[in-house]
Amino acid sequence: MKDSQLQALLRKTAAKASQQKKPAKATFDSTLDATRGGKEPIQGTEAEEIFKEMKRREF
């Protein structure tokens, strides 16, 4: 990649990253909130322990 192409790509990426994020839409059904992803598990929960164990194992 040429330096000029790399600089253009960096400018494009920086502009995209600086754009405002869209706010989360309000939901009227609690089951939708429960099934949406993107939330990290709270430390010390059973789910976190299970995920750590799964990462250690080879499938």
DSSP file (Angstrom, degrees, kcal/mol; ACC not computed):
  #  RESIDUE AA STRUCTURE BP1 BP2  ACC     N-H-->O    O-->H-N    N-H-->O    O-->H-N    TCO  KAPPA ALPHA  PHI   PSI    X-CA   Y-CA   Z-CA
    1    1 A M              0   0    0      0, 0.0     2,-0.1     0, 0.0     0, 0.0   0.000 360.0 360.0 360.0 138.7    0.0    0.0    0.0
    2    2 A K     >  -     0   0    0      1,-0.1     4,-2.3     4,-0.0     5,-0.2  -0.427 360.0-116.4 -77.2 156.4    1.2    3.5   -0.8
    3    3 A D  H  > S+     0   0    0      1,-0.2     4,-2.5     2,-0.2     5,-0.2   0.885 115.8  53.0 -60.2 -39.3    1.6    6.0    2.0
    4    4 A S  H  > S+     0   0    0      1,-0.2     4,-2.0     2,-0.2    -1,-0.2   0.887 109.5  48.5 -66.3 -37.6   -1.0    8.3    0.4
    5    5 A Q  H  > S+     0   0    0      2,-0.2     4,-2.2     1,-0.2    -1,-0.2   0.903 112.0  49.7 -66.4 -40.9   -3.5    5.4    0.3
    6    6 A L  H  X S+     0   0    0     -4,-2.3     4,-2.4     2,-0.2    -2,-0.2   0.899 110.2  50.0 -65.0 -41.6   -2.8    4.5    3.9
    7    7 A Q  H  X S+     0   0    0     -4,-2.5     4,-2.4     2,-0.2    -1,-0.2   0.898 110.6  50.1 -64.5 -39.9   -3.2    8.1    5.0
    8    8 A A  H  X S+     0   0    0     -4,-2.0     4,-2.3     2,-0.2    -2,-0.2   0.904 110.9  49.2 -64.5 -40.9   -6.6    8.3    3.2
    9    9 A L  H  X S+     0   0    0     -4,-2.2     4,-2.5     2,-0.2    -2,-0.2   0.899 110.6  50.3 -65.1 -40.6   -7.7    5.1    4.8
   10   10 A L  H  X S+     0   0    0     -4,-2.4     4,-2.6     2,-0.2    -2,-0.2   0.903 110.8  49.2 -64.0 -41.6   -6.7    6.4    8.3
   11   11 A R  H  X S+     0   0    0     -4,-2.4     4,-2.3     2,-0.2    -2,-0.2   0.920 112.3  48.4 -63.1 -42.7   -8.6    9.7    7.7
   12   12 A K  H  X S+     0   0    0     -4,-2.3     4,-2.1     2,-0.2    -2,-0.2   0.916 113.5  46.6 -63.4 -44.1  -11.7    7.8    6.6
   13   13 A T  H  X S+     0   0    0     -4,-2.5     4,-2.2     1,-0.2    -2,-0.2   0.902 112.1  50.2 -66.4 -41.6  -11.5    5.4    9.6
   14   14 A A  H  X S+     0   0    0     -4,-2.6     4,-1.6     2,-0.2    -1,-0.2   0.889 110.5  50.0 -64.7 -39.3  -10.9    8.3   12.0
   15   15 A A  H  X S+     0   0    0     -4,-2.3     4,-0.6     1,-0.2    -1,-0.2   0.904 111.4  48.5 -66.1 -40.4  -13.9   10.2   10.6
   16   16 A K  H >< S+     0   0    0     -4,-2.1     3,-0.7     1,-0.2    -2,-0.2   0.885 111.5  50.1 -66.7 -38.0  -16.1    7.2   10.9
   17   17 A A  H 3< S+     0   0    0     -4,-2.2    -1,-0.2     1,-0.2    -2,-0.2   0.800 107.1  54.7 -71.1 -28.7  -15.0    6.6   14.5
   18   18 A S  H 3< S+     0   0    0     -4,-1.6    -1,-0.2    -5,-0.2    -2,-0.2   0.588  83.8 108.2 -83.9  -8.8  -15.7   10.2   15.5
   19   19 A Q  S << S-     0   0    0     -3,-0.7     2,-0.1    -4,-0.6    -3,-0.0  -0.329  82.3 -96.7 -66.1 150.6  -19.3   10.1   14.4
   20   20 A Q        -     0   0    0      1,-0.1     2,-0.2     3,-0.0    -1,-0.1  -0.406  37.0-121.5 -69.5 142.5  -21.9   10.1   17.0
   21   21 A K        -     0   0    0     -2,-0.1    -1,-0.1    -3,-0.1    -3,-0.0  -0.588  27.8-109.4 -82.3 146.3  -23.3    6.7   18.0
   22   22 A K        -     0   0    0     -2,-0.2     3,-0.1     1,-0.1    -1,-0.1  -0.563  36.7-113.6 -74.7 136.4  -27.0    6.2   17.6
   23   23 A P        -     0   0    0      0, 0.0     2,-0.1     0, 0.0    -1,-0.1  -0.361  37.3 -95.9 -69.0 151.9  -28.9    5.9   20.9
   24   24 A A        -     0   0    0      1,-0.1     2,-0.2    -2,-0.0     3,-0.0  -0.427  42.3-114.7 -67.2 139.0  -30.4    2.6   21.8
   25   25 A K        -     0   0    0     -2,-0.1     2,-0.2     1,-0.1    -1,-0.1  -0.499  30.0-109.8 -75.7 143.1  -34.1    2.4   21.0
   26   26 A A        -     0   0    0     -2,-0.2     2,-0.4     2,-0.0    -1,-0.1  -0.492  32.9-150.5 -70.8 139.5  -36.5    2.1   23.8
   27   27 A T        -     0   0    0     -2,-0.2     3,-0.0     1,-0.1    -1,-0.0  -0.865  16.6-162.0-113.4 150.0  -38.2   -1.3   24.0
   28   28 A F  S    S+     0   0    0     -2,-0.4     2,-0.5     1,-0.1    -1,-0.1   0.344  76.5  69.4-108.6   3.3  -41.6   -2.0   25.4
   29   29 A D    >>  -     0   0    0      1,-0.1     3,-1.1     0, 0.0     4,-1.0  -0.983  66.8-152.8-126.6 120.9  -41.0   -5.7   25.9
   30   30 A S  H 3> S+     0   0    0     -2,-0.5     4,-1.6     1,-0.3     5,-0.1   0.749  93.6  65.7 -66.2 -23.0  -38.6   -6.9   28.6
   31   31 A T  H 3> S+     0   0    0      1,-0.2     4,-1.4     2,-0.2    -1,-0.3   0.830  96.9  55.9 -69.3 -29.0  -37.9  -10.1   26.7
   32   32 A L  H <> S+     0   0    0     -3,-1.1     4,-1.1     1,-0.2    -1,-0.2   0.911 106.2  50.0 -66.6 -41.2  -36.2   -8.1   23.9
   33   33 A D  H  < S+     0   0    0     -4,-1.0     3,-0.3     1,-0.2    -2,-0.2   0.876 109.9  51.7 -63.2 -36.4  -33.9   -6.5   26.4
   34   34 A A  H  < S+     0   0    0     -4,-1.6    -1,-0.2     1,-0.2    -2,-0.2   0.811 112.7  44.2 -70.7 -30.2  -33.0  -10.0   27.8
   35   35 A T  H  < S+     0   0    0     -4,-1.4    -1,-0.2    -3,-0.2    -2,-0.2   0.565  88.4 104.6 -94.6  -9.1  -32.2  -11.4   24.3
   36   36 A R     <  -     0   0    0     -4,-1.1     3,-0.3    -3,-0.3     2,-0.1  -0.488  61.4-143.3 -73.4 142.0  -30.1   -8.5   23.0
   37   37 A G        +     0   0    0     -2,-0.2     3,-0.1     1,-0.2    -1,-0.1  -0.189  66.1  77.6 -91.0-172.9  -26.4   -9.0   22.9
   38   38 A G        +     0   0    0      1,-0.3     2,-0.5    -2,-0.1    -1,-0.2   0.315  64.6 116.0  94.9  -8.1  -23.6   -6.6   23.5
   39   39 A K        -     0   0    0     -3,-0.3    -1,-0.3     3,-0.0     3,-0.0  -0.821  61.4-133.4 -97.9 131.8  -23.7   -6.6   27.3
   40   40 A E        -     0   0    0     -2,-0.5     3,-0.1    -3,-0.1     2,-0.0  -0.576  29.0-105.9 -79.4 142.7  -20.8   -8.0   29.2
   41   41 A P        -     0   0    0      0, 0.0     2,-0.2     0, 0.0    -1,-0.1  -0.374  38.5-103.5 -66.6 148.2  -21.5  -10.4   32.0
   42   42 A I    >   -     0   0    0      1,-0.1     3,-1.5     2,-0.1     6,-0.3  -0.501  44.8 -99.9 -71.7 138.3  -21.1   -9.0   35.5
   43   43 A Q  T 3  S+     0   0    0      1,-0.2    -1,-0.1    -2,-0.2     3,-0.1  -0.306 105.8  26.4 -63.2 140.6  -17.9  -10.3   37.1
   44   44 A G  T 3  S+     0   0    0      1,-0.3    -1,-0.2    -3,-0.1     2,-0.1   0.474  89.9 132.5  89.0   2.7  -18.3  -13.1   39.5
   45   45 A T    <>  -     0   0    0     -3,-1.5     4,-1.5     1,-0.1    -1,-0.3  -0.431  69.1-115.9 -85.0 163.9  -21.5  -14.5   37.9
   46   46 A E  H  > S+     0   0    0      1,-0.2     4,-2.2     2,-0.2     5,-0.2   0.866 114.2  58.7 -64.5 -37.0  -22.0  -18.1   37.0
   47   47 A A  H  > S+     0   0    0      1,-0.2     4,-2.4     2,-0.2    -1,-0.2   0.902 103.9  51.1 -61.4 -41.4  -22.1  -17.3   33.3
   48   48 A E  H  > S+     0   0    0     -6,-0.3     4,-2.2     1,-0.2    -1,-0.2   0.900 109.3  50.6 -63.6 -40.5  -18.6  -15.8   33.4
   49   49 A E  H  X S+     0   0    0     -4,-1.5     4,-2.1     1,-0.2    -1,-0.2   0.893 110.0  50.3 -64.5 -39.4  -17.2  -18.9   35.1
   50   50 A I  H  X S+     0   0    0     -4,-2.2     4,-2.4     2,-0.2    -2,-0.2   0.919 110.2  49.7 -64.4 -43.9  -18.8  -21.1   32.5
   51   51 A F  H  X S+     0   0    0     -4,-2.4     4,-2.0     1,-0.2    -2,-0.2   0.889 109.6  51.3 -64.2 -38.7  -17.3  -19.1   29.7
   52   52 A K  H  X S+     0   0    0     -4,-2.2     4,-1.4     1,-0.2    -1,-0.2   0.921 111.1  48.3 -62.9 -42.3  -13.9  -19.2   31.3
   53   53 A E  H  X S+     0   0    0     -4,-2.1     4,-1.4     1,-0.2    -2,-0.2   0.889 110.0  51.9 -64.7 -39.6  -14.1  -23.0   31.6
   54   54 A M  H  < S+     0   0    0     -4,-2.4    -1,-0.2     1,-0.2    -2,-0.2   0.871 106.5  54.0 -65.2 -36.5  -15.3  -23.3   27.9
   55   55 A K  H  < S+     0   0    0     -4,-2.0    -1,-0.2     1,-0.2    -2,-0.2   0.849 106.8  52.3 -66.2 -33.2  -12.3  -21.2   26.8
   56   56 A R  H  < S+     0   0    0     -4,-1.4    -1,-0.2    -5,-0.1    -2,-0.2   0.831  99.4  77.1 -71.5 -32.1   -9.9  -23.6   28.6
   57   57 A R  S  < S-     0   0    0     -4,-1.4     2,-0.5    -3,-0.1     0, 0.0  -0.411  74.8-135.2 -81.8 154.7  -11.3  -26.7   27.0
   58   58 A E              0   0    0     -2,-0.1    -3,-0.1     1,-0.1    -2,-0.1  -0.933 360.0 360.0-108.8 131.0  -10.6  -27.8   23.4
   59   59 A F              0   0    0     -2,-0.5    -1,-0.1    -5,-0.1    -2,-0.0   0.408 360.0 360.0-106.6 360.0  -13.5  -29.0   21.3
